[in-house]
Amino acid sequence: MAIKIDKKIVDYKVLSAADKQQQIEAAEKEIAQKAESNIIHMHESVGRPEMLVGSTYKIKTPDSEHAMYVTINDIVLNEGTEHQQRRPFEIFINSKNMEHFQWILALTRITSAVFRKGGDVTFLVEEMRGVFDPKGGYFKKGGRYIPSLVAEIGDVIEDHLKKIGMIVDEGMSEHQKQILQEKRDQYEAGQQAIQPTAETDDAQYPAGANLCVKCNTQAVIMMDGCMTCLSCGDSKCG
């Protein structure tokens, strides 16, 4: 179709392939910016929907006969799009034990407020893990030392953030796990040869193992001349 030019032509330019590519990239960038502006990010102005997706975790400490149940509810942002993501929105803690009711209620309200602020909320895990009970902590099944009830709540939050993808658990590679298991088998075989001991269902690490300062598990033994943790692989020899 012919196009009639009503105005006087004062200049012209023949577009090269590079110019056309620049125009395409600029158009794509503009489209991406418009799409980004439509993405909903977690912030305190995001309203609570009628339904949230939640998970409940059980905490049972040796200090109380009643278990504690931690429920974390997530909001699903940008549902049905490629930018869909789950973010923690609120936390509730329930137990028949009313001894800690006051500070637990305060903790849940403050933590929920931090969740709703958005951004990187993973710092809560380390902050809670740094809380030590002046009366002393306790050991969980498997030999892991928990310095306080608040620290275990922090562990629960970490597990949940890993579940929804906010924390990436790198952990040990399969090759590292295999080497560690081989060394552990060698150690236990040597100990059995020296002094046979009865195995129990709860025994996960050798008797007499020391506490690991990195993962708080009672799994540090002398192996190949080095103090080595059989849980996380931490070694004084690097």
N, CA, C and O of each residue as an XYZ file, in Angstrom:
952
protein
N       0.855     -1.190      0.000
C       0.000      0.000      0.000
C       0.892      1.242      0.000
O       1.849      1.338      0.768
N       0.556      2.187     -0.877
C       1.346      3.413     -0.988
C       1.052      4.350      0.180
O      -0.087      4.462      0.632
N       2.109      5.028      0.664
C       1.967      5.987      1.763
C       2.328      7.367      1.242
O       3.420      7.574      0.714
N       1.396      8.318      1.394
C       1.624      9.679      0.933
C       2.320     10.479      2.011
O       1.864     10.507      3.154
N       3.424     11.133      1.662
C       4.193     11.949      2.603
C       3.791     13.395      2.405
O       4.029     13.964      1.340
N       3.186     13.996      3.412
C       2.706     15.376      3.320
C       3.757     16.397      3.719
O       3.690     17.555      3.306
N       4.745     15.967      4.536
C       5.759     16.897      5.029
C       7.032     16.794      4.201
O       7.297     15.791      3.538
N       7.808     17.871      4.267
C       9.054     17.917      3.525
C      10.094     17.013      4.165
O      10.275     17.043      5.383
N      10.772     16.218      3.371
C      11.834     15.340      3.882
C      13.095     16.176      4.082
O      13.606     16.783      3.141
N      13.591     16.200      5.322
C      14.786     17.008      5.616
C      16.012     16.129      5.863
O      17.145     16.609      5.826
N      15.777     14.828      6.119
C      16.919     13.935      6.375
C      16.444     12.497      6.218
O      15.246     12.218      6.277
N      17.379     11.601      6.022
C      17.034     10.180      5.938
C      18.246      9.349      6.336
O      19.377      9.835      6.353
N      17.985      8.085      6.654
C      19.055      7.178      7.050
C      18.659      5.753      6.686
O      17.522      5.340      6.916
N      19.581      5.021      6.130
C      19.343      3.614      5.805
C      19.782      2.779      7.012
O      20.943      2.818      7.420
N      18.833      2.024      7.572
C      19.135      1.223      8.757
C      19.995      0.022      8.393
O      19.695     -0.732      7.467
N      21.074     -0.129      9.154
C      21.927     -1.306      8.967
C      21.377     -2.459      9.792
O      20.427     -2.293     10.558
N      21.976     -3.616      9.630
C      21.552     -4.783     10.408
C      21.760     -4.545     11.905
O      20.964     -4.990     12.733
N      22.848     -3.833     12.241
C      23.130     -3.538     13.647
C      22.083     -2.610     14.236
O      21.659     -2.773     15.381
N      21.659     -1.604     13.413
C      20.624     -0.666     13.877
C      19.310     -1.398     14.136
O      18.642     -1.150     15.140
N      18.945     -2.297     13.231
C      17.716     -3.068     13.400
C      17.777     -3.933     14.662
O      16.793     -4.069     15.389
N      18.970     -4.520     14.905
C      19.138     -5.354     16.097
C      18.992     -4.525     17.365
O      18.406     -4.983     18.345
N      19.531     -3.288     17.348
C      19.406     -2.396     18.493
C      17.945     -2.035     18.753
O      17.507     -1.968     19.902
N      17.203     -1.806     17.683
C      15.785     -1.494     17.825
C      15.017     -2.673     18.426
O      14.138     -2.488     19.268
N      15.355     -3.874     17.988
C      14.705     -5.084     18.516
C      15.017     -5.256     19.998
O      14.129     -5.559     20.795
N      16.298     -5.060     20.364
C      16.703     -5.211     21.766
C      16.035     -4.167     22.646
O      15.622     -4.466     23.767
N      15.925     -2.918     22.130
C      15.267     -1.850     22.898
C      13.793     -2.173     23.115
O      13.248     -1.939     24.193
N      13.151     -2.717     22.070
C      11.733     -3.085     22.188
C      11.551     -4.225     23.194
O      10.622     -4.211     24.000
N      12.450     -5.210     23.134
C      12.376     -6.334     24.075
C      12.607     -5.872     25.508
O      11.967     -6.366     26.437
N      13.529     -4.918     25.683
C      13.803     -4.380     27.013
C      12.592     -3.636     27.567
O      12.272     -3.741     28.751
N      11.931     -2.892     26.707
C      10.738     -2.151     27.117
C       9.623     -3.116     27.532
O       8.923     -2.883     28.518
N       9.470     -4.194     26.771
C       8.452     -5.199     27.106
C       8.768     -5.856     28.441
O       7.879     -6.075     29.265
N      10.074     -6.177     28.651
C      10.491     -6.815     29.901
C      10.252     -5.891     31.095
O       9.839     -6.344     32.163
N      10.513     -4.585     30.910
C      10.298     -3.620     31.994
C       8.813     -3.506     32.339
O       8.449     -3.396     33.510
N       7.961     -3.534     31.315
C       6.526     -3.484     31.564
C       6.060     -4.735     32.303
O       5.229     -4.662     33.208
N       6.618     -5.905     31.895
C       6.251     -7.157     32.563
C       6.728     -7.157     34.006
O       6.027     -7.641     34.894
N       7.938     -6.606     34.249
C       8.494     -6.543     35.605
C       7.633     -5.663     36.503
O       7.466     -5.947     37.689
N       7.091     -4.596     35.930
C       6.271     -3.686     36.727
C       4.964     -4.329     37.165
O       4.331     -3.874     38.118
N       4.557     -5.394     36.466
C       3.315     -6.082     36.814
C       3.529     -7.228     37.793
O       2.562     -7.815     38.278
N       4.800     -7.557     38.093
C       5.104     -8.645     39.025
C       4.863     -8.168     40.458
O       5.324     -7.095     40.848
N       4.151     -8.956     41.223
C       3.861     -8.606     42.620
C       4.958     -9.165     43.506
O       5.212    -10.369     43.500
N       5.610     -8.296     44.269
C       6.629     -8.711     45.230
C       6.052     -8.598     46.639
O       5.134     -7.816     46.890
N       6.609     -9.397     47.554
C       6.108     -9.385     48.926
C       6.459     -8.070     49.612
O       7.622     -7.667     49.641
N       5.442     -7.403     50.166
C       5.651     -6.194     50.955
C       4.467     -6.048     51.906
O       3.474     -6.765     51.775
N       4.565     -5.133     52.851
C       3.580     -5.031     53.917
C       2.207     -4.576     53.447
O       1.236     -4.694     54.194
N       2.102     -4.052     52.211
C       0.806     -3.608     51.701
C       0.023     -4.725     51.020
O      -1.141     -4.545     50.665
N       0.667     -5.885     50.838
C      -0.025     -7.014     50.224
C      -1.078     -7.532     51.200
O      -0.760     -7.899     52.330
N      -2.324     -7.557     50.758
C      -3.413     -7.979     51.636
C      -3.451     -9.481     51.833
O      -2.982    -10.245     50.989
N      -4.018     -9.897     52.965
C      -4.125    -11.330     53.243
C      -5.296    -11.911     52.448
O      -6.426    -11.448     52.599
N      -5.045    -12.920     51.602
C      -6.136    -13.541     50.852
C      -7.009    -14.398     51.776
O      -6.672    -14.621     52.939
N      -8.131    -14.871     51.236
C      -9.041    -15.691     52.028
C      -8.409    -17.010     52.444
O      -8.710    -17.530     53.518
N      -7.531    -17.560     51.602
C      -6.903    -18.848     51.905
C      -5.394    -18.768     51.718
O      -4.907    -18.198     50.741
N      -4.664    -19.344     52.661
C      -3.215    -19.437     52.569
C      -2.801    -20.907     52.596
O      -3.512    -21.756     53.133
N      -1.635    -21.192     52.004
C      -1.089    -22.547     52.008
C      -0.202    -22.683     53.233
O       0.715    -21.883     53.421
N      -0.460    -23.693     54.080
C       0.288    -23.801     55.327
C       0.899    -25.167     55.568
O       0.486    -26.164     54.976
N       1.898    -25.198     56.456
C       2.540    -26.437     56.900
C       2.709    -26.354     58.412
O       3.033    -25.297     58.956
N       2.485    -27.486     59.087
C       2.609    -27.542     60.548
C       3.721    -28.509     60.935
O       3.795    -29.627     60.427
N       4.586    -28.060     61.846
C       5.739    -28.847     62.285
C       5.634    -29.102     63.793
O       5.193    -28.238     64.551
N       6.041    -30.284     64.205
C       5.967    -30.670     65.619
C       7.330    -30.533     66.278
O       8.342    -30.977     65.737
N       7.343    -29.913     67.451
C       8.553    -29.815     68.269
C       8.284    -30.489     69.606
O       7.346    -30.125     70.314
N       9.106    -31.466     69.946
C       8.962    -32.155     71.244
C      10.303    -32.100     71.955
O      11.273    -32.723     71.523
N      10.348    -31.355     73.041
C      11.588    -31.212     73.799
C      11.542    -32.098     75.041
O      10.455    -32.422     75.521
N      12.694    -32.494     75.567
C      12.719    -33.294     76.799
C      12.348    -32.490     78.045
O      12.169    -33.052     79.125
N      12.235    -31.159     77.885
C      11.932    -30.297     79.025
C      10.431    -30.175     79.300
O      10.034    -29.619     80.324
N       9.595    -30.691     78.390
C       8.154    -30.560     78.558
C       7.452    -31.832     78.096
O       7.870    -32.464     77.126
N       6.396    -32.196     78.791
C       5.636    -33.374     78.396
C       4.699    -33.072     77.231
O       4.184    -33.994     76.599
N       4.471    -31.791     76.940
C       3.571    -31.406     75.861
C       4.372    -30.967     74.632
O       5.356    -30.237     74.743
N       3.931    -31.424     73.473
C       4.571    -31.031     72.222
C       4.139    -29.625     71.834
O       3.136    -29.104     72.321
N       4.914    -29.033     70.952
C       4.616    -27.702     70.436
C       4.430    -27.816     68.931
O       5.192    -28.512     68.260
N       3.424    -27.140     68.401
C       3.120    -27.225     66.969
C       3.299    -25.845     66.326
O       2.656    -24.868     66.712
N       4.182    -25.800     65.347
C       4.506    -24.547     64.653
C       3.874    -24.581     63.259
O       4.194    -25.449     62.447
N       2.984    -23.639     62.992
C       2.324    -23.547     61.687
C       2.796    -22.294     60.957
O       2.712    -21.186     61.486
N       3.291    -22.481     59.743
C       3.721    -21.354     58.908
C       2.841    -21.337     57.665
O       2.791    -22.309     56.911
N       2.150    -20.222     57.463
C       1.283    -20.055     56.295
C       1.981    -19.214     55.238
O       2.615    -18.207     55.551
N       1.858    -19.638     53.979
C       2.500    -18.948     52.862
C       1.455    -18.309     51.955
O       0.339    -18.808     51.811
N       1.845    -17.204     51.353
C       1.038    -16.573     50.321
C       1.661    -16.916     48.970
O       2.884    -16.919     48.834
N       0.828    -17.203     47.977
C       1.309    -17.525     46.636
C       1.185    -16.264     45.776
O       0.081    -15.786     45.516
N       2.319    -15.738     45.345
C       2.358    -14.513     44.538
C       2.454    -14.848     43.053
O       3.100    -15.822     42.665
N       1.808    -14.033     42.233
C       1.847    -14.187     40.769
C       1.438    -15.596     40.339
O       2.062    -16.202     39.468
N       0.388    -16.096     40.961
C      -0.055    -17.475     40.715
C      -0.431    -17.676     39.251
O      -1.099    -16.845     38.637
N       0.020    -18.805     38.714
C      -0.297    -19.152     37.335
C       0.615    -18.546     36.299
O       0.407    -18.740     35.102
N       1.640    -17.802     36.743
C       2.597    -17.203     35.815
C       3.973    -17.805     36.038
O       4.179    -18.579     36.973
N       4.920    -17.442     35.171
C       6.283    -17.938     35.325
C       6.979    -17.328     36.547
O       8.034    -17.803     36.966
N       6.389    -16.287     37.107
C       6.967    -15.626     38.278
C       6.294    -16.075     39.580
O       6.458    -15.430     40.616
N       5.543    -17.170     39.531
C       4.857    -17.652     40.730
C       5.871    -18.040     41.802
O       6.876    -18.690     41.512
N       5.602    -17.637     43.037
C       6.481    -17.965     44.147
C       5.703    -17.983     45.455
O       4.708    -17.275     45.612
N       6.173    -18.809     46.394
C       5.580    -18.865     47.729
C       6.451    -18.088     48.688
O       7.676    -18.218     48.674
N       5.820    -17.278     49.524
C       6.537    -16.510     50.525
C       5.825    -16.647     51.860
O       4.594    -16.635     51.906
N       6.585    -16.780     52.960
C       5.950    -16.907     54.280
C       5.165    -15.649     54.621
O       5.628    -14.537     54.365
N       3.981    -15.819     55.197
C       3.113    -14.688     55.492
C       2.844    -14.540     56.985
O       2.765    -13.422     57.494
N       2.702    -15.669     57.692
C       2.410    -15.609     59.123
C       2.827    -16.909     59.787
O       2.976    -17.937     59.127
N       3.013    -16.855     61.103
C       3.408    -18.028     61.867
C       2.581    -18.101     63.147
O       2.314    -17.083     63.786
N       2.181    -19.315     63.510
C       1.447    -19.554     64.750
C       2.127    -20.695     65.507
O       2.621    -21.643     64.897
N       2.149    -20.600     66.832
C       2.711    -21.659     67.666
C       1.681    -22.019     68.726
O       1.189    -21.156     69.452
N       1.367    -23.293     68.804
C       0.329    -23.758     69.726
C       0.850    -24.903     70.590
O       1.583    -25.768     70.111
N       0.466    -24.903     71.866
C       0.856    -25.967     72.780
C      -0.052    -25.955     74.006
O      -0.603    -24.916     74.370
N      -0.201    -27.117     74.638
C      -0.953    -27.191     75.888
C      -0.157    -26.595     77.044
O      -0.719    -26.202     78.067
N       1.157    -26.535     76.865
C       2.025    -25.960     77.893
C       1.930    -24.433     77.837
O       2.359    -23.818     76.861
N       1.379    -23.835     78.864
C       1.171    -22.382     78.896
C       2.348    -21.637     79.527
O       2.293    -20.419     79.695
N       3.406    -22.360     79.874
C       4.539    -21.741     80.565
C       5.185    -20.640     79.724
O       5.596    -19.608     80.255
N       5.272    -20.861     78.422
C       5.967    -19.912     77.548
C       4.988    -19.057     76.742
O       5.402    -18.409     75.781
N       3.717    -19.037     77.099
C       2.681    -18.414     76.272
C       3.004    -16.955     75.931
O       2.862    -16.548     74.778
N       3.428    -16.180     76.903
C       3.602    -14.744     76.700
C       4.657    -14.431     75.656
O       4.402    -13.680     74.714
N       5.864    -15.015     75.822
C       6.932    -14.663     74.890
C       6.746    -15.345     73.537
O       7.208    -14.827     72.520
N       6.082    -16.494     73.507
C       5.815    -17.159     72.228
C       4.824    -16.343     71.404
O       4.978    -16.222     70.189
N       3.805    -15.782     72.061
C       2.848    -14.930     71.364
C       3.548    -13.713     70.773
O       3.286    -13.327     69.634
N       4.445    -13.107     71.561
C       5.196    -11.947     71.069
C       6.096    -12.345     69.898
O       6.212    -11.612     68.915
N       6.732    -13.515     70.015
C       7.634    -13.985     68.959
C       6.885    -14.207     67.641
O       7.370    -13.829     66.575
N       5.709    -14.819     67.722
C       4.950    -15.088     66.494
C       4.484    -13.791     65.834
O       4.500    -13.682     64.608
N       4.068    -12.807     66.637
C       3.606    -11.547     66.058
C       4.751    -10.787     65.387
O       4.581    -10.232     64.302
N       5.909    -10.766     66.032
C       7.056    -10.056     65.454
C       7.538    -10.768     64.195
O       7.828    -10.126     63.185
N       7.624    -12.104     64.257
C       8.083    -12.870     63.098
C       7.120    -12.715     61.922
O       7.556    -12.570     60.780
N       5.819    -12.744     62.192
C       4.825    -12.558     61.132
C       4.969    -11.178     60.503
O       4.838    -11.033     59.287
N       5.239    -10.161     61.324
C       5.425     -8.803     60.806
C       6.647     -8.736     59.890
O       6.616     -8.056     58.864
N       7.720     -9.438     60.254
C       8.921     -9.472     59.411
C       8.612    -10.181     58.092
O       9.040     -9.733     57.028
N       7.870    -11.286     58.166
C       7.486    -11.991     56.941
C       6.765    -11.058     55.978
O       7.050    -11.053     54.780
N       5.825    -10.263     56.505
C       4.995     -9.419     55.655
C       5.773     -8.230     55.080
O       5.368     -7.648     54.074
N       6.876     -7.879     55.715
C       7.719     -6.801     55.179
C       8.336     -7.192     53.852
O       8.637     -6.334     53.021
N       8.530     -8.520     53.647
C       9.129     -9.011     52.415
C      10.642     -8.904     52.441
O      11.243     -8.695     53.494
N      11.242     -9.047     51.289
C      12.697     -9.014     51.213
C      13.299    -10.317     51.691
O      12.624    -11.346     51.711
N      14.558    -10.281     52.075
C      15.268    -11.466     52.544
C      14.996    -11.668     54.034
O      15.548    -10.960     54.876
N      14.139    -12.639     54.350
C      13.785    -12.903     55.755
C      14.589    -14.070     56.325
O      14.345    -14.500     57.452
N      15.543    -14.581     55.554
C      16.306    -15.750     56.005
C      17.206    -15.428     57.203
O      17.661    -16.338     57.897
N      17.464    -14.131     57.451
C      18.322    -13.762     58.582
C      17.706    -14.195     59.911
O      18.419    -14.359     60.901
N      16.381    -14.383     59.938
C      15.706    -14.799     61.173
C      16.258    -16.121     61.697
O      16.327    -16.337     62.907
N      16.650    -17.000     60.783
C      17.139    -18.322     61.183
C      18.382    -18.193     62.064
O      18.433    -18.768     63.152
N      19.371    -17.449     61.604
C      20.613    -17.300     62.365
C      20.388    -16.525     63.661
O      21.009    -16.819     64.683
N      19.496    -15.532     63.612
C      19.209    -14.766     64.828
C      18.613    -15.669     65.910
O      18.996    -15.576     67.076
N      17.684    -16.536     65.528
C      17.062    -17.436     66.500
C      18.030    -18.513     66.969
O      18.029    -18.893     68.140
N      18.852    -18.999     66.054
C      19.823    -20.030     66.435
C      20.876    -19.500     67.407
O      21.523    -20.271     68.115
N      21.039    -18.196     67.432
C      22.022    -17.594     68.339
C      21.511    -17.393     69.745
O      22.230    -16.859     70.589
N      20.254    -17.816     70.026
C      19.676    -17.664     71.365
C      20.006    -18.895     72.193
O      19.693    -20.015     71.789
N      20.638    -18.701     73.353
C      21.023    -19.793     74.239
C      20.236    -19.697     75.548
O      20.097    -18.621     76.130
N      19.736    -20.827     75.987
C      18.999    -20.898     77.247
C      19.998    -20.904     78.407
O      20.865    -21.777     78.447
N      19.909    -19.963     79.351
C      20.848    -19.948     80.478
C      20.771    -21.214     81.341
O      21.717    -21.535     82.060
N      19.644    -21.929     81.268
C      19.508    -23.183     82.020
C      20.169    -24.349     81.290
O      20.289    -25.441     81.845
N      20.591    -24.125     80.069
C      21.195    -25.195     79.274
C      20.227    -25.695     78.220
O      19.011    -25.634     78.401
N      20.771    -26.191     77.113
C      19.943    -26.703     76.040
C      19.649    -28.181     76.222
O      19.626    -28.686     77.345
N      19.425    -28.867     75.118
C      19.102    -30.291     75.183
C      19.538    -30.955     73.890
O      19.781    -30.291     72.882
N      19.632    -32.285     73.937
C      20.014    -33.060     72.768
C      18.772    -33.684     72.142
O      17.917    -34.234     72.836
N      18.689    -33.589     70.819
C      17.620    -34.259     70.092
C      18.083    -35.663     69.720
O      19.264    -35.995     69.827
N      17.137    -36.472     69.285
C      17.460    -37.817     68.840
C      18.457    -37.736     67.695
O      18.257    -36.977     66.747
N      19.527    -38.515     67.778
C      20.578    -38.461     66.769
C      21.803    -37.711     67.239
O      22.810    -37.659     66.533
N      21.727    -37.113     68.454
C      22.897    -36.467     69.031
C      23.060    -35.009     68.700
O      24.116    -34.442     68.980
N      22.046    -34.360     68.104
C      22.164    -32.935     67.760
C      21.815    -32.089     68.966
O      20.774    -32.279     69.595
N      22.707    -31.140     69.288
C      22.509    -30.261     70.440
C      21.687    -29.042     70.035
O      21.993    -28.376     69.046
N      20.639    -28.756     70.812
C      19.796    -27.584     70.589
C      20.005    -26.637     71.767
O      19.672    -26.994     72.897
N      20.547    -25.434     71.537
C      20.873    -24.530     72.647
C      19.658    -23.930     73.347
O      19.773    -23.487     74.490
N      18.496    -23.905     72.691
C      17.302    -23.323     73.308
C      16.076    -23.680     72.478
O      16.187    -24.130     71.337
N      14.902    -23.469     73.074
C      13.656    -23.698     72.351
C      13.526    -22.724     71.184
O      13.030    -23.093     70.120
N      13.967    -21.492     71.379
C      13.928    -20.493     70.299
C      14.795    -20.948     69.129
O      14.428    -20.761     67.969
N      15.951    -21.549     69.435
C      16.843    -22.036     68.379
C      16.177    -23.140     67.572
O      16.354    -23.212     66.356
N      15.406    -24.008     68.241
C      14.726    -25.071     67.496
C      13.599    -24.508     66.628
O      13.341    -25.022     65.540
N      12.933    -23.464     67.101
C      11.932    -22.793     66.258
C      12.626    -22.207     65.026
O      12.070    -22.215     63.928
N      13.844    -21.701     65.220
C      14.629    -21.208     64.083
C      14.941    -22.320     63.093
O      14.932    -22.095     61.883
N      15.220    -23.533     63.607
C      15.461    -24.683     62.731
C      14.217    -25.012     61.905
O      14.307    -25.348     60.724
N      13.057    -24.909     62.551
C      11.798    -25.186     61.852
C      11.584    -24.179     60.722
O      11.192    -24.547     59.615
N      11.846    -22.904     61.015
C      11.699    -21.872     59.983
C      12.668    -22.134     58.835
O      12.307    -21.966     57.670
N      13.899    -22.545     59.155
C      14.867    -22.855     58.096
C      14.368    -24.002     57.224
O      14.436    -23.922     55.997
N      13.862    -25.075     57.851
C      13.345    -26.209     57.084
C      12.217    -25.763     56.151
O      12.122    -26.215     55.009
N      11.364    -24.868     56.659
C      10.244    -24.403     55.831
C      10.737    -23.534     54.672
O      10.243    -23.665     53.552
N      11.693    -22.660     54.926
C      12.218    -21.801     53.867
C      12.943    -22.622     52.802
O      12.948    -22.252     51.628
N      13.554    -23.736     53.211
C      14.160    -24.641     52.234
C      13.067    -25.299     51.391
O      13.216    -25.475     50.182
N      11.985    -25.652     52.043
C      10.878    -26.327     51.355
C      10.270    -25.456     50.262
O       9.898    -25.965     49.205
N      10.165    -24.148     50.503
C       9.537    -23.261     49.517
C      10.567    -22.594     48.603
O      10.207    -21.777     47.755
N      11.842    -22.939     48.772
C      12.866    -22.476     47.843
C      13.550    -21.173     48.188
O      14.312    -20.655     47.372
N      13.305    -20.615     49.380
C      13.970    -19.367     49.753
C      15.395    -19.598     50.233
O      16.232    -18.699     50.152
N      15.674    -20.800     50.734
C      17.026    -21.182     51.133
C      17.421    -22.407     50.316
O      16.686    -23.393     50.268
N      18.569    -22.338     49.682
C      19.068    -23.465     48.900
C      20.022    -24.268     49.761
O      21.042    -23.757     50.222
N      19.682    -25.530     49.974
C      20.504    -26.408     50.812
C      21.563    -27.059     49.942
O      21.285    -28.015     49.218
N      22.781    -26.534     50.017
C      23.866    -27.090     49.206
C      24.310    -28.448     49.755
O      24.429    -29.426     49.016
N      24.556    -28.483     51.086
C      24.911    -29.739     51.717
C      26.175    -30.349     51.126
O      26.928    -29.689     50.409
N      26.391    -31.621     51.442
C      27.538    -32.346     50.910
C      27.143    -33.059     49.625
O      25.996    -33.471     49.449
N      28.109    -33.193     48.740
C      27.861    -33.931     47.513
C      27.772    -35.419     47.827
O      28.186    -35.861     48.898
N      27.228    -36.188     46.887
C      27.113    -37.634     47.086
C      28.496    -38.270     47.253
O      28.655    -39.228     48.009
N      29.492    -37.732     46.544
C      30.859    -38.256     46.665
C      31.406    -38.022     48.076
O      32.030    -38.910     48.658
N      31.172    -36.829     48.621
C      31.625    -36.529     49.981
C      30.928    -37.426     51.002
O      31.556    -37.921     51.938
N      29.623    -37.630     50.810
C      28.872    -38.499     51.725
C      29.417    -39.925     51.686
O      29.520    -40.589     52.718
N      29.761    -40.384     50.495
C      30.274    -41.748     50.352
C      31.612    -41.902     51.063
O      31.835    -42.886     51.769
N      32.510    -40.920     50.874
C      33.821    -40.975     51.533
C      33.656    -40.945     53.050
O      34.321    -41.697     53.762
N      32.765    -40.072     53.550
C      32.535    -39.955     54.986
C      31.967    -41.251     55.559
O      32.352    -41.667     56.651
N      31.054    -41.891     54.828
C      30.467    -43.141     55.288
C      31.515    -44.255     55.321
O      31.516    -45.079     56.235
N      32.404    -44.282     54.327
C      33.472    -45.285     54.307
C      34.400    -45.116     55.501
O      34.789    -46.096     56.136
N      34.756    -43.863     55.806
C      35.636    -43.609     56.940
C      34.942    -43.975     58.258
O      35.566    -44.504     59.178
N      33.655    -43.685     58.328
C      32.905    -44.024     59.537
C      32.858    -45.541     59.728
O      33.026    -46.035     60.842
N      32.629    -46.275     58.640
C      32.593    -47.744     58.719
C      33.937    -48.300     59.176
O      33.999    -49.240     59.968
N      35.022    -47.696     58.655
C      36.355    -48.141     59.063
C      36.584    -47.892     60.550
O      37.123    -48.745     61.256
N      36.166    -46.713     61.021
C      36.335    -46.365     62.432
C      35.549    -47.319     63.321
O      36.082    -47.826     64.309
N      34.290    -47.568     62.980
C      33.444    -48.422     63.802
C      33.930    -49.862     63.785
O      33.830    -50.568     64.788
N      34.470    -50.308     62.620
C      35.015    -51.660     62.544
C      36.226    -51.801     63.457
O      36.400    -52.823     64.121
N      37.071    -50.753     63.484
C      38.232    -50.780     64.367
C      37.836    -50.775     65.826
O      38.439    -51.481     66.634
N      36.811    -49.973     66.185
C      36.343    -49.925     67.565
C      35.730    -51.244     67.995
O      35.911    -51.681     69.131
N      35.003    -51.876     67.084
C      34.396    -53.177     67.398
C      35.464    -54.235     67.634
O      35.303    -55.108     68.486
N      36.562    -54.157     66.874
C      37.645    -55.126     67.037
C      38.325    -54.966     68.385
O      38.749    -55.944     69.000
N      38.425    -53.702     68.845
C      39.067    -53.450     70.138
C      38.152    -53.822     71.293
O      38.558    -54.521     72.221
N      36.914    -53.349     71.226
C      35.960    -53.560     72.321
C      34.546    -53.640     71.743
O      33.905    -52.609     71.542
N      34.064    -54.829     71.478
C      32.721    -54.967     70.913
C      31.675    -54.354     71.832
O      31.695    -54.563     73.045
N      30.750    -53.583     71.230
C      29.680    -52.957     72.000
C      28.350    -53.271     71.347
O      28.279    -53.522     70.144
N      27.309    -53.255     72.138
C      25.966    -53.540     71.630
C      25.426    -52.322     70.893
O      25.517    -51.196     71.383
N      24.862    -52.561     69.708
C      24.270    -51.479     68.937
C      22.833    -51.258     69.379
O      22.131    -52.209     69.722
N      22.394    -50.004     69.372
C      21.007    -49.685     69.694
C      20.368    -49.019     68.487
O      21.067    -48.525     67.603
N      19.055    -49.004     68.448
C      18.341    -48.415     67.318
C      18.596    -46.921     67.210
O      18.574    -46.360     66.114
N      18.842    -46.259     68.373
C      19.017    -44.813     68.381
C      20.452    -44.385     68.096
O      20.711    -43.198     67.900
N      21.381    -45.327     68.069
C      22.791    -44.977     67.897
C      23.061    -44.609     66.443
O      23.041    -45.466     65.559
N      23.312    -43.335     66.209
C      23.618    -42.882     64.861
C      25.097    -42.579     64.708
O      25.644    -42.677     63.610
N      25.750    -42.209     65.810
C      27.164    -41.892     65.772
C      27.866    -42.642     66.907
O      27.224    -43.020     67.887
N      29.186    -42.860     66.783
C      29.903    -43.651     67.786
C      29.774    -43.084     69.195
O      29.714    -41.870     69.389
N      29.732    -43.977     70.166
C      29.686    -43.555     71.565
C      30.960    -42.794     71.909
O      32.048    -43.166     71.471
N      30.824    -41.746     72.682
C      31.981    -40.953     73.080
C      32.352    -39.867     72.089
O      33.344    -39.166     72.285
N      31.570    -39.715     71.026
C      31.845    -38.651     70.047
C      31.649    -37.285     70.693
O      30.793    -37.123     71.564
N      32.437    -36.308     70.270
C      32.351    -34.953     70.804
C      31.341    -34.111     70.021
O      30.872    -34.506     68.953
N      31.023    -32.957     70.574
C      30.055    -32.056     69.954
C      30.723    -31.221     68.864
O      31.783    -30.634     69.084
N      30.098    -31.174     67.690
C      30.613    -30.376     66.575
C      30.164    -28.928     66.741
O      28.979    -28.660     66.936
N      31.106    -28.002     66.666
C      30.773    -26.584     66.842
C      30.107    -26.010     65.596
O      29.533    -24.923     65.648
N      30.179    -26.732     64.475
C      29.598    -26.230     63.227
C      28.132    -26.625     63.086
O      27.297    -25.786     62.748
N      27.807    -27.905     63.343
C      26.425    -28.360     63.141
C      25.740    -28.760     64.448
O      24.596    -29.214     64.434
N      26.445    -28.593     65.593
C      25.867    -28.892     66.912
C      25.432    -30.345     67.062
O      24.477    -30.633     67.782
N      26.125    -31.264     66.388
C      25.814    -32.682     66.498
C      26.954    -33.392     67.211
O      28.126    -33.104     66.966
N      26.607    -34.317     68.092
C      27.611    -35.059     68.847
C      28.156    -36.174     67.955
O      27.799    -37.343     68.099
N      29.037    -35.773     67.025
C      29.500    -36.719     66.018
C      30.965    -36.521     65.645
O      31.396    -37.002     64.597
N      31.749    -35.819     66.485
C      33.152    -35.546     66.166
C      34.038    -36.638     66.775
O      33.993    -36.892     67.979
N      34.846    -37.279     65.919
C      35.751    -38.330     66.371
C      37.145    -38.082     65.802
O      37.313    -37.305     64.862
N      38.143    -38.750     66.381
C      39.493    -38.696     65.841
C      39.593    -39.705     64.709
O      39.415    -40.904     64.927
N      39.879    -39.228     63.493
C      39.913    -40.099     62.333
C      41.064    -39.689     61.433
O      41.127    -38.544     60.987
N      41.963    -40.604     61.164
C      43.153    -40.332     60.346
C      43.963    -39.170     60.910
O      44.527    -38.372     60.161
N      44.015    -39.083     62.244
C      44.805    -38.045     62.890
C      44.128    -36.701     62.967
O      44.755    -35.730     63.387
N      42.855    -36.603     62.573
C      42.131    -35.338     62.585
C      40.794    -35.495     63.286
O      40.142    -36.534     63.177
N      40.390    -34.457     64.008
C      39.056    -34.434     64.593
C      38.071    -34.123     63.469
O      38.106    -33.038     62.887
N      37.185    -35.086     63.165
C      36.286    -34.988     62.022
C      34.858    -35.233     62.455
O      34.586    -36.139     63.243
N      33.946    -34.425     61.941
C      32.517    -34.591     62.231
C      31.897    -35.547     61.217
O      32.000    -35.334     60.008
N      31.250    -36.607     61.719
C      30.609    -37.583     60.838
C      29.254    -37.112     60.350
O      28.630    -37.778     59.523
N      28.787    -35.974     60.846
C      27.482    -35.453     60.424
C      27.611    -34.475     59.260
O      26.955    -34.635     58.230
N      28.473    -33.447     59.432
C      28.598    -32.432     58.383
C      29.925    -32.495     57.636
O      30.100    -31.802     56.634
N      30.870    -33.324     58.113
C      32.153    -33.465     57.422
C      33.200    -32.456     57.811
O      34.296    -32.469     57.251
N      32.903    -31.572     58.759
C      33.870    -30.563     59.182
C      35.097    -31.242     59.793
O      34.975    -32.159     60.605
N      36.286    -30.772     59.385
C      37.516    -31.372     59.865
C      38.525    -30.311     60.228
O      38.629    -29.289     59.549
N      39.274    -30.542     61.297
C      40.308    -29.592     61.710
C      41.460    -29.552     60.720
O      42.261    -28.617     60.724
N      41.541    -30.576     59.868
C      42.633    -30.619     58.881
C      42.213    -30.021     57.550
O      42.983    -30.048     56.589
N      41.002    -29.481     57.479
C      40.564    -28.851     56.239
C      39.938    -29.840     55.273
O      39.520    -29.455     54.181
